[in-house]
Amino acid sequence: MKAPANILSIKEGNSTVLTKKELLLFKKNKGKIIPLFIDAKDPLLLEYAKDLIEVFLNSLGKKRRELEEEISHINSVYDYSNELQKGIVKLLFDRLEFKTSLGDEVIDFREVIFTKSCEYFNSNKNISYDSYIKSISEDINLFSEEIKLQLYSDLPEFHTATHFKSIQAKDLLNRYNLALSQGFLFHSSAIVIKIPIKENAKLEIRYLLKQIRFFQLVANIQITDDFYEIVLDGPLSLFMHTQKYGFNLASFFPSLVLLSQWEISADIQLGRTERSKGVLNLSYESPLVSHYKNFSAYSPDEFKMFAELFRKKNGEWNIELYLDEIFYDGNNYFFPDYEFTAQNKKVFLELFHPWHKTALKQRIVSIEKKKISGFIIGVSKALLKDIELQKLMEDSNYFKENGFIFREMPTVSQVSDILNRV
């Protein structure tokens, strides 16, 4: 029998966000949650970060349990809180990839070993550990050391490090402060962003609105005399897909940090006690540094894949992931996901995913009153579970003419049919 092949590559974490509540360090003052940021220029902290990074740079080929032993030794040398050390180490593990055996193969391998063991112990032979190991090894044609290595190779402590995405010590400490803020937003409900209206605000707000849309967040946008005000739903205000939405919100936050001036206020609930509830206030003056490139255009893979597939299958219409146009439906400002052009025609498409229920209700009600030409709507099938929303769509003449239902993402034929119709 062959031992399971180590061919499955896995990442330690999906996102560099401190989502565990016990890692979110803060103090409470007059109803406000104040994050305990670290000084990314502190010499001793920089030395600590360098020592940890060195362990991960030399981690390739080592088992996870070996790395944890080395990290534990370094942590014992530096007098920092357990929560802070765990947070920084977590960010480094998120940058590490492991190789492990495929789960089914390990299970089959384990079953063979246990079956052979049972047969051996049920025999009337004089049992010793050495004779037992030798017998099993001969039966499956593997050395005893190979058996020991492979038997539980799918457990995390036996995973082997294969690749580490390097980072500088100062960048790691800055990333910690950012991840700490993202962690609080992961446990938020209502979020209000204010951006001052000034000379370069239009460019910044367009960039930010695109990021909001491409991270598939629920946003209500208003413009006052002094501010662009963007109200986002937090994960705790939703009834489904809250974890994915939480990661989307956390992933969006570094985009906001790039802006020259901004402020954010969020209702945070980390637990049932009063101390775990409060308001988080952050701004451009907070010690936060974004690791995103300046105004880099991000769009989820599924959005880009649909655009590429559409270009291949539809030769009549051009498609672009849209940025510049901001619509007003009579109550709220909003922006589409795609722009389609053909000769002198121009059509915009806005997609509503499962967490866009409130935004969809607002859009349908407002758009019925103020017709917008060249604008179509795609709605996730999951939203039809809401009876009130389903009836609203059925009664909407606009949606009947300019809307369609999709599952995960629209199909090219769906969009092509409605483009030709409108």
Number of C-alpha atoms within 10 A of each C-alpha: 10 8 18 21 12 17 10 12 16 16 17 16 15 10 16 23 25 25 22 13 14 11 18 21 18 15 12 16 11 7 13 18 23 17 18 14 18 14 14 21 12 11 11 11 18 19 14 18 23 16 16 19 21 12 16 23 15 13 19 17 13 16 19 18 14 14 20 14 11 13 18 12 11 15 19 10 9 13 8 12 10 11 13 16 19 15 22 21 20 18 21 23 20 17 19 21 19 23 21 23 24 16 14 11 15 21 16 12 20 18 13 15 18 13 10 17 15 11 10 16 12 9 9 7 10 9 11 9 8 9 12 16 16 14 16 20 18 11 12 16 13 15 13 15 10 11 20 10 11 19 18 17 22 21 12 14 14 20 23 25 25 18 19 20 12 14 15 12 21 19 15 21 23 22 22 26 24 25 26 25 25 25 22 26 28 29 24 25 17 17 20 19 19 19 22 18 17 10 7 10 17 13 12 17 18 16 20 21 22 22 23 22 21 19 19 22 24 22 22 18 17 16 14 9 7 11 16 19 19 22 19 20 23 25 25 20 14 17 9 12 11 17 15 13 23 24 21 19 24 25 17 21 19 20 22 25 22 20 20 13 17 18 19 18 17 25 21 23 21 18 11 8 8 11 15 16 19 20 20 21 17 19 17 16 11 13 14 22 17 18 14 13 10 10 15 10 14 15 15 10 10 11 15 14 12 16 17 13 12 19 16 10 12 14 9 13 19 15 19 15 18 16 19 13 11 12 13 16 18 13 15 16 16 19 20 23 18 17 20 18 15 13 8 5 10 15 18 22 21 19 22 24 22 20 24 19 20 14 17 23 16 14 19 20 17 16 19 14 11 13 12 13 11 15 20 22 23 22 25 20 16 15 19 16 10 11 10 11 17 15 11 16 20 12 11 17 13 20 19 12 13 19 20 18 17 17 14 12 17 17 13 16 12 13 20 15 10 15 22 9 9 12
